[in-house]
Amino acid sequence: MEIKVLGPGCAKCVKAEKLVKEVLEETGLDASVEKVTDMMQIASYGVFGTPSVIVDGEVKCTGKVPKKEDVIAWITK
């Protein structure tokens, strides 16, 4: 599983990345987490708000820090 957290490094982006890593640790699932900060690369995903979370190429959340239960649902499907 590949998870990308898109954002320039603002407080919400940092919080979103931390939340994703926490959920992975708690669930014991194996996934790579990549922080994408390059605005051109972020735009290439078609998102215009950050933070955004992408799981296996699918945009799951844009413009807000996701809820913990949402992240769990995305990665345990």
JOZIDA-V835124 format. One record per helix or strand of 2 or more residues. SS is the DSSP state (~ for helix, > for strand). FROM is the first residue (numbers start at 0). TO is the last residue. Records with the same first field share a line. If there is no record, write none. Layout:
# JOZIDA-V835124
SS = FROM-TO, FROM-TO
This chain:
# JOZIDA-V835124
> = 1-5, 31-35, 51-54, 57-61
~ = 10-26, 38-43, 67-74
